[in-house]
Amino acid sequence: MRYLPVSQKGQAILLVLLSMSVVLTVVLSVVSRSLTDIKITSQDEASQRAFSAAEAGIEQALVGGTLIGDLGDNASYQALVDSYSSDSTIYVSPQGLLSGDRVIVWFVSHNAAGNLICNSDNPCFTGSQMKVCWGNKPTGSSDSTTPALEVSVFYTTNPGVFTDFSQVRVAREALDPNATRANINGFNSNLTKAGTCELQGESFQFEKTLSFSSDVSPEGLKIPSASYNNEGGLLFVVLRLLYNTTSHKVGIDVTGGSNLPTQGTIITSLGTSGEANRKIEVTQSVGALPPVFDSAVFSLGGLSK
């Protein structure tokens, strides 16, 4: 039998230990990676379950179902329904608008069935002016894509009567910050201010204060005083952006008059699954006619040329 020298035995043990260290390091690395992948997969699945639970909360709130629910598989939701832009003089669109898009801000209230109503429990707006703001900051006033704003106020000369709309009228004003373009399209480029409008934490580039009065020209909308001084006279205003290729928000401020009625509901749903939480927020505005009716002719009776 041949024996190795003591020095060679020590080298062999060292090589064995080094080999075991390398193998152990590789094994631990693989195990750690596997555990990390498993954790990420579990977190992703929990996040998806939480998101699905949040969606379920939104759907339940929209149909008037339960606002707290357990979906099983360790997933649950809790939804909160609140009024949007309630008892305020300010309205800001929840989303940005592209050219041709519009938002409607109601001056009259709606009951639970969606019908127009004005009473002590459902007050309607009265006031003599409004400030409109639009365009994200900073936005140049001379670009071809600078947003212009069309303002259409629908009112009735028979305030408070919501069974006969034959007396409904429309007062319009078109505002364009681009003075060169305004010379061609005929819009009003005489804005009140630029870059100073702040509404509910939103900053706007363009601003114009419009009077409802029929006595102020050319800035007035020439609406009869009996309409804007009495509840149910002013119905709603349509704000439509034009020319812009990127989305911009719009807003109005009716400070100086009464508060605006509720413009809809805002639903916030929190979905939970394990340690994962996902939140969804949806704004449901008061119902309105599709945009195609803005350019349509409607008559309760016949039409004659």
Protein Blocks (a to p, Z undefined) as FASTA:
>chain_A
ZZddfklmmmmmmmmmmmmmmmmmmmmmmmmmmmmmmmmmmmmmmmmmmmmmmmmmmmmm
mnopafbdceejoiacddddddehiaiabdcdfbdcdehiacdddfbdcdfkopacddfk
lccdddfbdcddehiddddfkbfklccddddddddfbghiakbcklgccddddddfblml
mmmnopafbdfbehkacgehiacfbdcdddfbfkbcfkbgoiafklmmpghkambdcddd
ehiabdcdddddfehiacdddfbdcddddddehjbccddddddddddddfklmmpccdfb
dcdZZ
